[in-house]
Amino acid sequence: MRVGILGAGWWADQHAQALATLEGFAVTGVNSRSLDTAAAFVAQHGGRVHADARALLAAPDVDAVLITAPHEYHAPLALEALASGKPVLLEKPVATNSTETHAVLDAARNAGVPCLVGFTSHYFPGFSRAKQIIDSGELGRPLSGQSVFQKRWMEANRRDWHLDRKRGGGMLLTAGIHALDRLMWLMDRPVQAVSAAIGTHLHEQQADDLSSIFLRFQGGGAGMVGSFGYAQGGPINATTLLCEGGSLRITPDSLERGQNDGWTAVPLNLPDHLTLTALAQEWLELRDWAERGERPRVTPEFAGSVMDAVFAAEESARQEREISLTRT
């Protein structure tokens, strides 16, 4: 699978490193708003620079497309890529609003073109093993969960567009969305209603840095999500679940089972590099989907439901009331 990349920033570099670990994959084309950035990327990872996205999409040596451009460009680039008929690995968020999100997902469905949305939590050992335990039924049904992504917001790869919600910035769409995604995935039922408080408290920017979200799930069950981009603090990237027959405490590289008033570590097979391995698994699933019709663990329908919950949370914060979800 020969891959063309739209957007040549830090996360594109992570994908290129992951692709280099796989047989039968190669980066063959790159486009970026900055031709100098694209040229430097090609010098490191191979391929050739394309002057614009359309040239890359039309290139005969590009079989699949990765979109890692800034969030505001996800929807227009995805629509062009899907129209080309080439499988797409689209980084989250799908788009910056509900209308564009469902336009992308509807276009993928109508065209019959694979579009895998990059929710990486599904591919980390801790979360994927927790999902296996839940699906086995050995702990019974999940009843309640808490999921937190807390990190330094102004880290080295922060860009101007990250600081403007109109351009798709903010902690929630950038990182907190992962905490929401994995809680919805592990609870394994649609979200019925969302209530949230979202604000900017620690940084001078036009985008959120702190979000607290409450979820009601259909058929019973509840969840709380924290998306916290601190100026001073300590990182947290963890999810806990209470099930009918026990508890789970989960991070990307650890898993504990809680029963009989204690916690027991669940053995995991950990790769040398968690992130690169997760990204590589995304590419293998995209290829299997394109070549054999095998659906990935992150389906477009599920990705759409996560985005619906994000936008409902933002609307809840604006209106200061709970928002019911009619589209799941």
NUSEKE-908667 format. One record per residue: y, x, z of N, C-alpha, C in turn; residue number from 0. Coordinates in steps of 0.02 Angstrom, whole numbers, plus 50000, padded with zeros to 5 digits. Example, Ala and Ser with C-alpha at 12.3 -4.5 7.8 and 13.67 -1.06 7.14 Angstrom:
<pts>
PT    nv    nu    nw   cav   cau   caw    cv    cu    cw torlum
PT 49716 50660 50390 49775 50615 50390 49835 50660 50390      0
PT 49888 50642 50354 49947 50684 50357 50002 50645 50394      1
</pts>
This chain:
<pts>
PT    nv    nu    nw   cav   cau   caw    cv    cu    cw torlum
PT 49941 50043 50000 50000 50000 50000 50062 50044 50000      0
PT 50101 50040 49946 50162 50079 49939 50221 50038 49965      1
PT 50257 50067 50012 50306 50029 50051 50377 50048 50032      2
PT 50418 49998 50019 50490 50007 50011 50525 49983 50073      3
PT 50574 50021 50097 50607 50006 50161 50680 49990 50148      4
PT 50701 49932 50174 50771 49911 50172 50802 49921 50241      5
PT 50842 49973 50247 50870 49993 50312 50837 50057 50335      6
PT 50877 50109 50345 50848 50175 50359 50870 50202 50427      7
PT 50872 50159 50477 50892 50179 50544 50834 50203 50586      8
PT 50845 50202 50652 50796 50229 50700 50729 50192 50696      9
PT 50731 50126 50691 50668 50089 50691 50630 50098 50626     10
PT 50666 50107 50571 50633 50123 50507 50597 50190 50513     11
PT 50628 50237 50548 50596 50302 50559 50531 50295 50598     12
PT 50531 50250 50648 50469 50237 50686 50415 50209 50640     13
PT 50433 50163 50598 50384 50135 50550 50358 50189 50503     14
PT 50402 50231 50478 50381 50283 50432 50332 50331 50466     15
PT 50345 50347 50529 50298 50390 50565 50230 50355 50574     16
PT 50232 50289 50586 50170 50251 50593 50132 50249 50528     17
PT 50167 50238 50473 50135 50235 50407 50102 50302 50390     18
PT 50132 50356 50413 50104 50423 50399 50037 50434 50434     19
PT 50021 50394 50485 49957 50401 50520 49901 50363 50485     20
PT 49918 50322 50435 49869 50278 50403 49849 50304 50334     21
PT 49785 50300 50319 49762 50315 50251 49777 50255 50206     22
PT 49798 50270 50145 49811 50217 50097 49879 50186 50102     23
PT 49925 50216 50140 49993 50192 50146 50041 50249 50131     24
PT 50098 50232 50102 50149 50283 50089 50217 50250 50081     25
PT 50269 50285 50103 50337 50263 50090 50357 50288 50021     26
PT 50376 50241 49976 50393 50259 49908 50465 50244 49889     27
PT 50500 50205 49930 50569 50189 49914 50609 50171 49976     28
PT 50673 50186 49976 50717 50172 50032 50786 50151 50006     29
PT 50814 50101 50038 50884 50082 50025 50920 50073 50091     30
PT 50981 50095 50094 51022 50088 50154 51094 50077 50132     31
PT 51134 50047 50177 51205 50040 50163 51238 50109 50153     32
PT 51210 50160 50186 51234 50228 50179 51185 50268 50136     33
PT 51207 50290 50077 51163 50329 50034 51146 50396 50066     34
PT 51192 50424 50106 51178 50486 50140 51121 50477 50191     35
PT 51123 50420 50227 51070 50406 50274 51003 50397 50238     36
PT 51004 50362 50182 50943 50352 50143 50917 50418 50117     37
PT 50961 50462 50094 50939 50527 50068 50907 50569 50123     38
PT 50937 50568 50183 50908 50605 50239 50839 50576 50258     39
PT 50833 50510 50255 50769 50477 50270 50715 50499 50221     40
PT 50732 50498 50157 50685 50518 50105 50665 50591 50112     41
PT 50712 50633 50130 50697 50704 50139 50645 50714 50194     42
PT 50645 50670 50243 50598 50676 50299 50532 50640 50286     43
PT 50535 50581 50253 50476 50539 50249 50449 50529 50178     44
PT 50485 50552 50127 50462 50544 50059 50490 50482 50026     45
PT 50469 50471 49963 50495 50415 49925 50558 50434 49888     46
PT 50593 50384 49862 50655 50396 49827 50708 50345 49848     47
PT 50771 50364 49841 50826 50321 49860 50840 50271 49805     48
PT 50849 50208 49824 50871 50156 49778 50942 50136 49795     49
PT 50983 50128 49744 51053 50114 49754 51066 50047 49786     50
PT 51022 49998 49774 51030 49933 49804 50962 49901 49816     51
PT 50962 49846 49853 50900 49814 49873 50862 49787 49812     52
PT 50898 49759 49764 50864 49730 49706 50826 49783 49666     53
PT 50855 49842 49660 50820 49896 49625 50756 49914 49661     54
PT 50759 49917 49726 50698 49933 49765 50646 49878 49756     55
PT 50667 49815 49759 50619 49760 49754 50587 49757 49685     56
PT 50623 49780 49634 50597 49778 49566 50555 49840 49549     57
PT 50555 49890 49593 50521 49953 49577 50445 49942 49571     58
PT 50414 49967 49518 50342 49957 49510 50299 49995 49560     59
PT 50329 50046 49593 50291 50084 49642 50302 50059 49713     60
PT 50329 49998 49721 50336 49966 49786 50291 49904 49788     61
PT 50241 49906 49833 50193 49850 49840 50212 49803 49896     62
PT 50247 49827 49947 50265 49787 50005 50332 49811 50031     63
PT 50366 49768 50069 50435 49781 50089 50441 49777 50165     64
PT 50474 49827 50194 50491 49827 50265 50566 49815 50270     65
PT 50586 49767 50312 50657 49753 50323 50675 49772 50394     66
PT 50713 49827 50400 50737 49851 50465 50813 49859 50464     67
PT 50846 49823 50419 50918 49824 50415 50948 49789 50476     68
PT 51013 49795 50488 51045 49758 50543 51029 49684 50539     69
PT 51028 49651 50596 51004 49582 50601 51038 49534 50553     70
PT 51103 49544 50541 51140 49497 50499 51115 49497 50427     71
PT 51078 49549 50407 51053 49553 50338 50980 49532 50332     72
PT 50947 49516 50387 50876 49499 50384 50862 49441 50336     73
PT 50897 49386 50345 50882 49326 50305 50895 49337 50231     74
PT 50954 49360 50209 50964 49369 50137 50916 49419 50106     75
PT 50902 49474 50141 50854 49522 50114 50784 49494 50111     76
PT 50764 49457 50163 50697 49428 50163 50689 49378 50106     77
PT 50740 49337 50094 50735 49288 50040 50728 49323 49973     78
PT 50765 49377 49962 50758 49414 49899 50688 49446 49894     79
PT 50665 49475 49950 50600 49508 49949 50544 49458 49936     80
PT 50547 49400 49967 50496 49349 49957 50498 49323 49885     81
PT 50558 49317 49856 50563 49294 49787 50532 49344 49739     82
PT 50529 49408 49759 50497 49459 49717 50421 49454 49719     83
PT 50395 49415 49768 50323 49406 49773 50287 49461 49811     84
PT 50325 49507 49841 50294 49563 49876 50289 49548 49951     85
PT 50232 49563 49982 50224 49552 50054 50280 49585 50094     86
PT 50299 49553 50149 50357 49575 50188 50337 49586 50260     87
PT 50357 49642 50288 50356 49652 50360 50429 49648 50382     88
PT 50446 49592 50414 50515 49578 50434 50524 49589 50508     89
PT 50567 49636 50525 50579 49648 50596 50614 49587 50627     90
PT 50601 49578 50692 50635 49524 50727 50708 49543 50736     91
PT 50752 49493 50744 50740 49422 50736 50734 49404 50662     92
PT 50701 49347 50648 50696 49326 50579 50765 49319 50548     93
PT 50811 49290 50585 50880 49281 50562 50923 49270 50624     94
PT 50988 49261 50612 51034 49254 50669 51050 49182 50687     95
PT 51021 49134 50649 51030 49063 50665 50969 49024 50642     96
PT 50966 48961 50664 50907 48920 50650 50900 48904 50576     97
PT 50955 48887 50543 50952 48868 50472 50923 48924 50430     98
PT 50948 48986 50439 50924 49042 50400 50853 49060 50419     99
PT 50836 49054 50483 50768 49069 50504 50718 49025 50467    100
PT 50729 48960 50466 50680 48916 50435 50684 48918 50359    101
PT 50741 48939 50331 50744 48950 50259 50698 49007 50240    102
PT 50697 49061 50280 50652 49118 50266 50579 49097 50273    103
PT 50562 49064 50328 50493 49047 50340 50468 48994 50290    104
PT 50512 48947 50271 50493 48898 50221 50483 48932 50153    105
PT 50526 48981 50137 50519 49016 50073 50453 49054 50070    106
PT 50434 49085 50126 50370 49121 50128 50311 49074 50118    107
PT 50314 49017 50152 50260 48969 50146 50256 48940 50075    108
PT 50313 48921 50048 50314 48890 49981 50291 48939 49927    109
PT 50309 49002 49936 50290 49052 49886 50219 49079 49897    110
PT 50191 49066 49956 50125 49093 49971 50125 49169 49979    111
PT 50182 49196 50002 50189 49268 50009 50184 49286 50083    112
PT 50142 49334 50102 50137 49355 50172 50204 49380 50199    113
PT 50222 49355 50258 50283 49377 50292 50266 49385 50365    114
PT 50255 49446 50387 50237 49461 50456 50300 49481 50495    115
PT 50314 49445 50549 50373 49459 50590 50353 49508 50645    116
PT 50394 49560 50655 50376 49616 50698 50385 49604 50772    117
PT 50343 49563 50801 50341 49555 50874 50288 49603 50901    118
PT 50310 49662 50921 50262 49716 50936 50222 49706 50999    119
PT 50244 49662 51045 50206 49653 51108 50134 49633 51094    120
PT 50122 49597 51040 50055 49574 51024 50007 49631 51011    121
PT 50034 49690 50997 49994 49747 50977 49989 49802 51031    122
PT 50022 49791 51088 50016 49839 51143 49953 49824 51184    123
PT 49918 49875 51208 49853 49865 51241 49855 49817 51300    124
PT 49907 49822 51342 49910 49778 51401 49913 49705 51382    125
PT 49958 49688 51336 49967 49618 51318 49909 49592 51276    126
PT 49883 49633 51230 49828 49609 51188 49764 49598 51230    127
PT 49753 49640 51280 49694 49630 51323 49704 49569 51368    128
PT 49764 49558 51392 49778 49498 51431 49765 49436 51391    129
PT 49785 49436 51327 49772 49379 51284 49698 49366 51275    130
PT 49658 49419 51270 49586 49411 51265 49557 49379 51327    131
PT 49581 49400 51385 49556 49370 51448 49574 49297 51451    132
PT 49636 49280 51434 49657 49210 51435 49616 49168 51386    133
PT 49606 49194 51326 49569 49157 51275 49495 49147 51295    134
PT 49469 49194 51335 49399 49188 51356 49389 49130 51405    135
PT 49442 49107 51437 49438 49053 51485 49416 49073 51554    136
PT 49405 49137 51566 49377 49157 51631 49426 49148 51688    137
PT 49492 49146 51674 49541 49133 51727 49568 49061 51724    138
PT 49541 49021 51680 49566 48953 51673 49632 48953 51636    139
PT 49666 48897 51639 49727 48887 51600 49787 48920 51634    140
PT 49830 48954 51595 49893 48980 51623 49937 48922 51647    141
PT 49966 48930 51706 50008 48877 51735 50081 48895 51737    142
PT 50095 48959 51751 50165 48980 51759 50170 49054 51744    143
PT 50228 49075 51720 50237 49145 51704 50309 49168 51711    144
PT 50317 49233 51721 50382 49264 51723 50379 49326 51678    145
PT 50430 49334 51637 50431 49390 51590 50500 49421 51588    146
PT 50505 49486 51600 50569 49520 51605 50571 49581 51560    147
PT 50625 49586 51522 50641 49649 51488 50709 49670 51512    148
PT 50710 49723 51552 50771 49751 51581 50776 49823 51559    149
PT 50832 49841 51528 50839 49910 51502 50912 49929 51499    150
PT 50925 49994 51492 50993 50017 51480 51016 49991 51413    151
PT 51073 49957 51412 51096 49927 51350 51128 49979 51304    152
PT 51172 50020 51330 51207 50068 51288 51167 50132 51280    153
PT 51108 50124 51249 51066 50183 51237 51088 50218 51173    154
PT 51054 50273 51156 51078 50317 51103 51081 50284 51035    155
PT 51036 50236 51021 51034 50206 50954 51075 50141 50949    156
PT 51117 50128 50998 51159 50068 50996 51213 50075 50942    157
PT 51223 50023 50902 51271 50024 50848 51324 49969 50859    158
PT 51379 49972 50820 51433 49925 50829 51409 49852 50820    159
PT 51366 49840 50771 51344 49771 50759 51303 49743 50816    160
PT 51272 49786 50856 51235 49763 50915 51281 49729 50965    161
PT 51346 49742 50962 51393 49718 51012 51428 49654 50991    162
PT 51406 49625 50935 51439 49565 50908 51386 49513 50892    163
PT 51385 49457 50929 51334 49405 50917 51340 49375 50847    164
PT 51400 49373 50819 51407 49346 50751 51369 49387 50700    165
PT 51355 49450 50717 51317 49494 50672 51244 49500 50695    166
PT 51225 49459 50743 51156 49461 50767 51145 49509 50825    167
PT 51199 49529 50858 51193 49575 50913 51179 49540 50979    168
PT 51176 49580 51032 51162 49555 51099 51094 49577 51123    169
PT 51088 49580 51189 51025 49600 51220 50968 49552 51204    170
PT 50983 49487 51201 50929 49439 51191 50896 49446 51122    171
PT 50937 49448 51069 50908 49454 51002 50881 49524 50988    172
PT 50906 49574 51025 50885 49642 51013 50822 49661 51051    173
PT 50818 49643 51114 50761 49665 51156 50731 49609 51198    174
PT 50774 49568 51228 50748 49515 51272 50702 49467 51236    175
PT 50710 49460 51171 50667 49415 51132 50593 49434 51139    176
PT 50579 49498 51153 50510 49519 51163 50480 49488 51226    177
PT 50520 49484 51279 50495 49453 51340 50481 49379 51329    178
PT 50523 49345 51292 50512 49275 51275 50450 49267 51232    179
PT 50445 49308 51181 50388 49304 51135 50321 49310 51171    180
PT 50315 49361 51213 50249 49372 51243 50232 49319 51294    181
PT 50282 49291 51329 50267 49237 51375 50243 49175 51338    182
PT 50277 49158 51283 50255 49101 51243 50185 49112 51215    183
PT 50171 49172 51193 50105 49189 51165 50050 49182 51218    184
PT 50063 49208 51277 50012 49207 51329 50003 49138 51360    185
PT 50057 49100 51366 50051 49032 51392 50014 48986 51343    186
PT 50019 49002 51279 49977 48971 51227 49985 48895 51222    187
PT 50047 48872 51222 50062 48802 51209 50136 48797 51190    188
PT 50155 48746 51153 50225 48741 51129 50274 48732 51187    189
PT 50334 48757 51175 50389 48747 51222 50419 48677 51210    190
PT 50426 48640 51264 50453 48572 51260 50528 48570 51271    191
PT 50554 48611 51317 50625 48611 51332 50646 48679 51360    192
PT 50710 48694 51351 50738 48759 51371 50803 48749 51409    193
PT 50811 48787 51462 50874 48788 51498 50893 48861 51511    194
PT 50957 48878 51501 50974 48949 51506 51045 48960 51529    195
PT 51055 49018 51560 51122 49045 51574 51126 49112 51538    196
PT 51175 49119 51494 51181 49179 51453 51254 49201 51456    197
PT 51264 49266 51468 51333 49289 51473 51341 49363 51461    198
PT 51404 49385 51462 51422 49455 51455 51457 49476 51519    199
PT 51424 49519 51557 51448 49534 51625 51460 49608 51637    200
PT 51429 49651 51598 51429 49722 51615 51460 49767 51561    201
PT 51474 49739 51502 51498 49779 51447 51555 49744 51410    202
PT 51598 49784 51378 51652 49757 51337 51624 49745 51267    203
PT 51604 49683 51253 51574 49667 51189 51576 49592 51177    204
PT 51563 49572 51116 51562 49501 51097 51490 49477 51089    205
PT 51448 49496 51136 51377 49477 51134 51350 49480 51206    206
PT 51294 49446 51216 51266 49442 51284 51238 49509 51307    207
PT 51238 49518 51373 51199 49573 51403 51153 49547 51457    208
PT 51163 49486 51482 51119 49457 51533 51100 49386 51514    209
PT 51036 49370 51515 51012 49302 51500 50955 49285 51548    210
PT 50958 49224 51576 50904 49197 51617 50884 49131 51586    211
PT 50820 49124 51569 50796 49067 51530 50738 49034 51566    212
PT 50740 48968 51569 50685 48929 51598 50652 48888 51543    213
PT 50586 48890 51539 50548 48856 51487 50503 48803 51518    214
PT 50503 48743 51489 50453 48692 51504 50404 48690 51445    215
PT 50340 48694 51460 50290 48693 51407 50259 48625 51401    216
PT 50240 48606 51340 50207 48543 51329 50140 48542 51365    217
PT 50123 48486 51395 50061 48481 51432 50063 48510 51501    218
PT 50123 48527 51524 50129 48557 51591 50134 48633 51587    219
PT 50162 48661 51638 50171 48734 51639 50244 48752 51630    220
PT 50263 48807 51659 50333 48828 51657 50337 48904 51654    221
PT 50394 48928 51633 50403 49000 51628 50476 49020 51638    222
PT 50486 49081 51660 50553 49109 51668 50557 49175 51631    223
PT 50611 49184 51594 50621 49244 51554 50687 49277 51574    224
PT 50685 49342 51585 50745 49381 51600 50758 49431 51545    225
PT 50818 49431 51517 50840 49479 51467 50901 49514 51495    226
PT 50893 49574 51521 50945 49607 51559 50960 49676 51530    227
PT 51019 49684 51503 51041 49749 51478 51090 49780 51527    228
PT 51068 49825 51568 51111 49849 51622 51154 49908 51602    229
PT 51207 49919 51641 51247 49979 51635 51221 50032 51683    230
PT 51202 50010 51743 51167 50052 51792 51109 50013 51820    231
PT 51050 50042 51823 50992 50007 51848 50929 50045 51833    232
PT 50873 50009 51835 50808 50038 51819 50771 49993 51771    233
PT 50730 50021 51727 50697 49981 51677 50639 49939 51704    234
PT 50630 49879 51676 50573 49836 51689 50551 49807 51622    235
PT 50487 49810 51608 50461 49781 51547 50392 49753 51564    236
PT 50392 49693 51594 50330 49668 51623 50327 49592 51620    237
PT 50267 49566 51622 50254 49494 51623 50200 49480 51675    238
PT 50209 49427 51713 50157 49404 51760 50139 49332 51744    239
PT 50076 49316 51753 50051 49248 51741 50010 49225 51800    240
PT 50019 49163 51819 49975 49130 51867 49932 49080 51828    241
PT 49867 49090 51831 49819 49045 51798 49781 49006 51850    242
PT 49741 48959 51828 49703 48918 51875 49656 48959 51919    243
PT 49629 49013 51891 49580 49052 51928 49600 49123 51944    244
PT 49665 49138 51941 49687 49205 51957 49753 49222 51924    245
PT 49775 49284 51932 49839 49306 51906 49830 49367 51861    246
PT 49880 49379 51820 49883 49439 51779 49952 49470 51785    247
PT 49953 49536 51792 50016 49573 51793 50012 49624 51737    248
PT 50060 49620 51689 50050 49653 51625 50112 49694 51606    249
PT 50100 49755 51581 50150 49795 51547 50120 49817 51481    250
PT 50158 49849 51437 50128 49871 51374 50067 49915 51383    251
PT 50066 49956 51435 50010 50003 51443 49971 49994 51508    252
PT 49977 49936 51540 49938 49924 51601 49923 49850 51608    253
PT 49869 49836 51645 49850 49766 51658 49814 49764 51725    254
PT 49834 49717 51767 49801 49706 51831 49782 49632 51837    255
PT 49724 49622 51867 49700 49555 51881 49708 49540 51955    256
PT 49738 49483 51971 49748 49465 52041 49700 49409 52062    257
PT 49658 49425 52111 49612 49375 52139 49596 49396 52211    258
PT 49580 49346 52253 49561 49360 52322 49613 49402 52359    259
PT 49677 49386 52347 49732 49418 52382 49741 49492 52366    260
PT 49714 49514 52310 49723 49584 52291 49728 49592 52216    261
PT 49746 49652 52195 49754 49668 52124 49704 49722 52105    262
PT 49673 49713 52047 49624 49761 52021 49645 49781 51951    263
PT 49647 49846 51938 49666 49870 51871 49611 49853 51821    264
PT 49632 49830 51763 49586 49817 51707 49588 49878 51661    265
PT 49531 49909 51647 49530 49969 51604 49557 49953 51534    266
PT 49597 49999 51507 49624 49992 51440 49611 50056 51400    267
PT 49602 50048 51336 49598 50106 51292 49669 50120 51265    268
PT 49700 50171 51293 49770 50185 51275 49774 50239 51222    269
PT 49811 50226 51168 49821 50278 51117 49871 50330 51141    270
PT 49876 50384 51104 49923 50437 51122 49995 50413 51116    271
PT 50009 50369 51067 50077 50345 51057 50075 50269 51049    272
PT 50096 50234 51101 50091 50161 51102 50128 50129 51044    273
PT 50190 50149 51033 50232 50115 50984 50207 50127 50913    274
PT 50192 50189 50896 50169 50204 50828 50103 50169 50814    275
PT 50059 50166 50863 49995 50132 50854 50006 50057 50843    276
PT 50051 50027 50881 50066 49956 50873 50094 49942 50803    277
PT 50140 49983 50780 50169 49973 50714 50116 49983 50659    278
PT 50072 50032 50669 50018 50042 50620 49973 49981 50616    279
PT 49959 49949 50672 49918 49889 50672 49952 49832 50634    280
PT 50018 49828 50640 50054 49777 50601 50043 49788 50527    281
PT 50046 49850 50505 50037 49864 50433 49965 49849 50411    282
PT 49917 49865 50452 49848 49849 50434 49838 49774 50428    283
PT 49869 49736 50473 49862 49663 50469 49899 49634 50409    284
PT 49956 49663 50391 49991 49640 50331 49949 49653 50269    285
PT 49917 49711 50265 49875 49726 50207 49815 49679 50205    286
PT 49784 49667 50262 49727 49621 50263 49747 49550 50242    287
PT 49807 49531 50262 49832 49465 50243 49844 49462 50167    288
PT 49875 49515 50140 49891 49516 50069 49828 49521 50026    289
PT 49779 49560 50048 49721 49574 50006 49663 49526 50018    290
PT 49655 49501 50079 49597 49460 50095 49615 49392 50125    291
PT 49679 49378 50132 49699 49314 50159 49688 49306 50233    292
PT 49677 49361 50270 49666 49357 50342 49733 49351 50378    293
PT 49742 49296 50413 49805 49284 50447 49815 49333 50505    294
PT 49877 49356 50515 49890 49404 50569 49895 49369 50636    295
PT 49895 49408 50690 49901 49378 50756 49971 49348 50767    296
PT 50022 49373 50732 50088 49342 50734 50097 49302 50670    297
PT 50086 49237 50674 50092 49195 50615 50166 49176 50605    298
PT 50185 49157 50544 50254 49134 50533 50271 49074 50575    299
PT 50223 49029 50585 50235 48970 50625 50252 48988 50697    300
PT 50215 49036 50725 50230 49057 50793 50297 49093 50796    301
PT 50311 49136 50748 50375 49171 50747 50433 49121 50745    302
PT 50424 49067 50706 50475 49016 50704 50485 48981 50770    303
PT 50430 48970 50807 50437 48938 50872 50473 48982 50922    304
PT 50464 49047 50919 50501 49093 50962 50576 49090 50946    305
PT 50591 49092 50882 50662 49088 50863 50693 49022 50884    306
PT 50656 48967 50878 50681 48902 50900 50699 48904 50974    307
PT 50657 48936 51014 50669 48941 51086 50731 48983 51100    308
PT 50741 49038 51062 50801 49079 51071 50864 49039 51058    309
PT 50865 49004 51002 50925 48967 50984 50937 48907 51031    310
PT 50883 48877 51055 50890 48824 51105 50919 48852 51170    311
PT 50899 48912 51189 50926 48944 51249 51001 48955 51242    312
PT 51022 48979 51183 51093 48990 51173 51132 48924 51175    313
PT 51103 48871 51146 51136 48806 51147 51139 48779 51218    314
PT 51085 48789 51256 51085 48767 51325 51140 48801 51365    315
PT 51149 48866 51355 51201 48902 51391 51270 48876 51372    316
PT 51280 48860 51309 51345 48834 51287 51359 48766 51318    317
PT 51309 48723 51318 51318 48654 51342 51305 48646 51417    318
PT 51277 48696 51448 51259 48694 51519 51213 48635 51534    319
PT 51162 48628 51493 51112 48576 51505 51047 48597 51471    320
PT 50993 48563 51490 50928 48577 51460 50927 48550 51388    321
PT 50896 48588 51344 50890 48569 51273 50816 48556 51257    322
PT 50802 48497 51230 50735 48481 51208 50723 48510 51139    323
PT 50663 48534 51128 50645 48561 51063 50607 48508 51023    324
PT 50634 48491 50966 50600 48442 50924 50561 48475 50868    325
PT 50573 48540 50859 50539 48577 50807 50500 48633 50838    326
PT 50433 48632 50834 50391 48684 50865 50342 48710 50815    327
</pts>
